Amino acid sequence: MTIRVMIADDQVMVRQGFTVLLNAEPGIEVVGQAVNGREAVEKAAELGPDVVLMDIRMPELGGIDATRILTEQPGSTVKVLVLTTFDLDEYVYEALRAGASGFLLKDASADELAQAVRVVAGGDALLAPNITKRLIAEFSRVSASPRAPLKERVGDLTERETEVLSLIAQGLSNAEIARRLVVAEQTAKTHVGRILGKLGLRDRTQAAVFAYETGLVRPSGY
């Protein structure tokens, strides 16, 4: 099944370059481009892409607001992969809270870009390795006072589901969670699915955000 991608960036060279790179990849097709967030929202409604590569800083409507609009629409299944030039971008956390499923630097290689699209399209979270430290520091700052309404929702989870959620927040994959808990990978996947369903979350990235915001997980060393 071909993954349909739309690229939203105000720089024509970025749009054209990513289009060439992704169209050369098997199973990926760029179906449209947008020059700003407003156009991204309009074209996504028209074209129905599976994944939108979204620049954070764009005129008229920024990438964060456009991401929020796209992901909060009823029945929306589009995944947003946020792109930026800076590895310490101040808007990383805001983008993920807005509904982005992944975060990647614009200087990623063709292979990294294609893999990112496939990972996000498959429903998994993706964070560039050099983004992670910045992200955890931000999580640590904002989760100093856990948000009460969110914290109450943790009580809906079983003890095992709470354990799995904490492992998701630590960045473990289903296979790694399965090894840690000594269960089958399918069992770990089932737990993840139930957690997302109970908490009304879109994907693993949002689950990680939730875990930090409720204080379930506390970053160490920050």
C-alpha positions, 0 to 999 in steps of 0.5 A: 500500500502506497503511503501518500505524503504532503509537504508543507514548507515555505521554502521551495527548495525544501519542498522540491528536494523532499519531493524528489527524495521521497518519490524515489522511495518504493511505496511512498508518493508525494501527492501535494505541496503547501507553502504555509500552514493555511494551505496545508490544512486546505490541501490536506482536506482535499488530498487526504494524505497519510502523512504531512511533513510540516515545517514549524515556522511558516507564514500566515499559519504556523506549523503548530497551529496547522498540526493542531487543526489537522489532528483535531478534526473529527475522524482525522487519521493523518499523521504529522511529521514536524520538520525543523532546521534547529536541533534545539527548537523551542517548539518541539514540545508544543508541536508534540502536544498539538498532535504531531507524531514525530519530529525530524531535522531537515538535514536528515538523509534520504534514508532517514526521511523515508524511514521516518515517513514509514514509521509515522505512517505505521502509527509509531512515534518518531523523534530524532535522537538529538532532539530527545535530550531537549525534549526530556528537559522540557518535559521535566520543566512542564511536569513539575506540577502534574495536571490534576485532570490528566493524573486522574485518568491514569487511574483508568489503567491497570497496573500492567498498563501503567507499567507499559505506559511508563516504558513507552515514555522512556522510548521503548519499542513494543519488542523492547517492552516485551523483553523487559516484561518477559511477554510476547511482542503481540501482548505488548502491542495489545497493552499499548493499544488498550492504553491509547484507547482508554486514554483517548490518545492518538499514538505513542508520542501522545502517550509519552506526553501524557506520562510526563504531564501526569508525573507518572514518569520523571526524567532523571538527570534533569 
